[in-house]
Amino acid sequence: MTPTWMAGQAKLVAIYDAPFWRQDGLSGDAMSQSGPLVEVHDASPAAGRPGALFGFLGVPASVRNANREALVSASLAQLGRLFGNRAEEPVKTVIKDWATEPETATDADQAFAMEHPSAEITGSIQSIWHGKVLFGASEMAPQFGGYMEGALEQAERVAQDLLGDTMGKTSRTPQERA
Ligand SMILES: Cc1cc2nc3c(=O)[nH]c(=O)nc-3n(C[C@H](O)[C@H](O)[C@H](O)COP(=O)(O)OP(=O)(O)OC[C@H]3O[C@@H](n4cnc5c(N)ncnc54)[C@H](O)[C@@H]3O)c2cc1C
């Protein structure tokens, strides 16, 4: 079985009138070990407004559901330290917690995973049927397995294997894929 690894995760999104941090020359990206948000990114739409910062909550599901108010206020204080006082006063704050969604997260997903699991399945499954079965899932991607980027990476590999010549690239043979 290949773990999907993110089903127990949650994100906090802070929404502002505009992405004010850009005027200060800040990207909106941050990695932090001081506060609940372990990884923050600019989540503003391409149109530029409103502004939005999202952060992964590095807190186990049971803890983050115990006191939402404290979680939000600690997160906003952290955003303030990272991006200035204005970050502490969003128009709106939203928490998206997949651990509470039965269609997404199982009991096993409630355990907190800090590390990205390795897709150990890759080597063994790739060689079944002598490379004639193609797997387009992110978990099979050699570089970014388990991420959206991995889904794109693997989709391109499979498309190239199926349509290589029409894409102007050389397809791998089933033996090379196995
Ligand atoms: C809660 C959560 C949050 C995440 N957050 C991020 C993030 O912030 N950044 C990031 O990079 N990655 C994130 N990921 C990981 C990312 O979403 C996945 O790696 C990516 O979506 C995998 O893409 P995929 O195309 O391989 O598979 P999927 O997106 O799972 O697509 C597979 C599709 O196949 C369909 N399907 C399954 N069985 C059948 C069948 N028998 N017949 C027809 N269709 C079928 C499914 O319905 C599904 O639509 C997150 C994952 C989860 C669960």
The ligand as an SDF file (V2000), in Angstrom:
LIG
                    3D

 53 58  0  0  0  0  0  0  0  0999 V2000
   -5.6760   16.5500    1.9930 C   0  0  0  0  0  0  0  0  0  0  0  0
   -4.5860   16.6440    0.9840 C   0  0  0  0  0  0  0  0  0  0  0  0
   -3.9040   17.8500    0.8260 C   0  0  0  0  0  0  0  0  0  0  0  0
   -2.8840   17.9370   -0.1260 C   0  0  0  0  0  0  0  0  0  0  0  0
   -2.2180   19.1360   -0.2570 N   0  0  0  0  0  0  0  0  0  0  0  0
   -1.2310   19.2190   -1.1780 C   0  0  0  0  0  0  0  0  0  0  0  0
   -0.5080   20.4420   -1.3560 C   0  0  0  0  0  0  0  0  0  0  0  0
   -0.7700   21.4480   -0.6980 O   0  0  0  0  0  0  0  0  0  0  0  0
    0.5030   20.4670   -2.2770 N   0  0  0  0  0  0  0  0  0  0  0  0
    0.8080   19.3730   -3.0330 C   0  0  0  0  0  0  0  0  0  0  0  0
    1.7270   19.4520   -3.8780 O   0  0  0  0  0  0  0  0  0  0  0  0
    0.1570   18.1910   -2.8760 N   0  0  0  0  0  0  0  0  0  0  0  0
   -0.8490   18.0950   -1.9750 C   0  0  0  0  0  0  0  0  0  0  0  0
   -1.5150   16.9110   -1.8140 N   0  0  0  0  0  0  0  0  0  0  0  0
   -1.1080   15.7600   -2.6320 C   0  0  0  0  0  0  0  0  0  0  0  0
   -1.7130   15.8540   -4.0340 C   0  0  0  0  0  0  0  0  0  0  0  0
   -3.0880   16.2230   -3.9360 O   0  0  0  0  0  0  0  0  0  0  0  0
   -1.6010   14.4830   -4.7250 C   0  0  0  0  0  0  0  0  0  0  0  0
   -0.2500   14.0810   -4.7400 O   0  0  0  0  0  0  0  0  0  0  0  0
   -2.1130   14.5650   -6.1590 C   0  0  0  0  0  0  0  0  0  0  0  0
   -3.4300   15.0640   -6.2240 O   0  0  0  0  0  0  0  0  0  0  0  0
   -2.0840   13.1680   -6.7640 C   0  0  0  0  0  0  0  0  0  0  0  0
   -2.5320   13.2830   -8.1030 O   0  0  0  0  0  0  0  0  0  0  0  0
   -2.8390   11.9850   -8.9250 P   0  0  0  0  0  0  0  0  0  0  0  0
   -3.2730   12.4350  -10.2710 O   0  0  0  0  0  0  0  0  0  0  0  0
   -1.6840   11.0470   -8.8180 O   0  0  0  0  0  0  0  0  0  0  0  0
   -4.0410   11.2670   -8.1460 O   0  0  0  0  0  0  0  0  0  0  0  0
   -5.4620   11.8300   -7.7710 P   0  0  0  0  0  0  0  0  0  0  0  0
   -5.4980   13.3120   -7.7040 O   0  0  0  0  0  0  0  0  0  0  0  0
   -5.8710   11.0370   -6.5520 O   0  0  0  0  0  0  0  0  0  0  0  0
   -6.3610   11.4100   -9.0110 O   0  0  0  0  0  0  0  0  0  0  0  0
   -6.7690   10.0840   -9.2070 C   0  0  0  0  0  0  0  0  0  0  0  0
   -8.1540   10.1580   -9.8360 C   0  0  0  0  0  0  0  0  0  0  0  0
   -8.5150    8.8510  -10.2660 O   0  0  0  0  0  0  0  0  0  0  0  0
   -9.8720    8.6520   -9.9390 C   0  0  0  0  0  0  0  0  0  0  0  0
  -10.0830    7.2050   -9.8700 N   0  0  0  0  0  0  0  0  0  0  0  0
   -9.6800    6.3340   -8.9070 C   0  0  0  0  0  0  0  0  0  0  0  0
  -10.0610    5.0920   -9.2050 N   0  0  0  0  0  0  0  0  0  0  0  0
  -10.6850    5.1570  -10.4010 C   0  0  0  0  0  0  0  0  0  0  0  0
  -11.2850    4.1840  -11.2450 C   0  0  0  0  0  0  0  0  0  0  0  0
  -11.3110    2.8870  -10.9320 N   0  0  0  0  0  0  0  0  0  0  0  0
  -11.8410    4.6190  -12.3920 N   0  0  0  0  0  0  0  0  0  0  0  0
  -11.8100    5.9170  -12.7470 C   0  0  0  0  0  0  0  0  0  0  0  0
  -11.2540    6.8830  -11.9800 N   0  0  0  0  0  0  0  0  0  0  0  0
  -10.6970    6.5100  -10.8220 C   0  0  0  0  0  0  0  0  0  0  0  0
  -10.0520    9.3590   -8.6170 C   0  0  0  0  0  0  0  0  0  0  0  0
  -11.4040    9.6630   -8.4030 O   0  0  0  0  0  0  0  0  0  0  0  0
   -9.2090   10.6100   -8.8430 C   0  0  0  0  0  0  0  0  0  0  0  0
   -9.9470   11.6670   -9.4280 O   0  0  0  0  0  0  0  0  0  0  0  0
   -2.5550   16.8110   -0.8940 C   0  0  0  0  0  0  0  0  0  0  0  0
   -3.2470   15.6090   -0.7370 C   0  0  0  0  0  0  0  0  0  0  0  0
   -4.2620   15.5270    0.1960 C   0  0  0  0  0  0  0  0  0  0  0  0
   -5.0130   14.2150    0.3390 C   0  0  0  0  0  0  0  0  0  0  0  0
  1  2  1  0
  2  3  1  0
  2 52  2  0
  3  4  2  0
  4  5  1  0
  4 50  1  0
  5  6  2  0
  6  7  1  0
  6 13  1  0
  7  8  2  0
  7  9  1  0
  9 10  1  0
 10 11  2  0
 10 12  1  0
 12 13  2  0
 13 14  1  0
 14 15  1  0
 14 50  1  0
 15 16  1  0
 16 17  1  0
 16 18  1  0
 18 19  1  0
 18 20  1  0
 20 21  1  0
 20 22  1  0
 22 23  1  0
 23 24  1  0
 24 25  2  0
 24 26  1  0
 24 27  1  0
 27 28  1  0
 28 29  2  0
 28 30  1  0
 28 31  1  0
 31 32  1  0
 32 33  1  0
 33 34  1  0
 33 48  1  0
 34 35  1  0
 35 36  1  0
 35 46  1  0
 36 37  1  0
 36 45  1  0
 37 38  2  0
 38 39  1  0
 39 40  1  0
 39 45  2  0
 40 41  1  0
 40 42  2  0
 42 43  1  0
 43 44  2  0
 44 45  1  0
 46 47  1  0
 46 48  1  0
 48 49  1  0
 50 51  2  0
 51 52  1  0
 52 53  1  0
M  END
$$$$
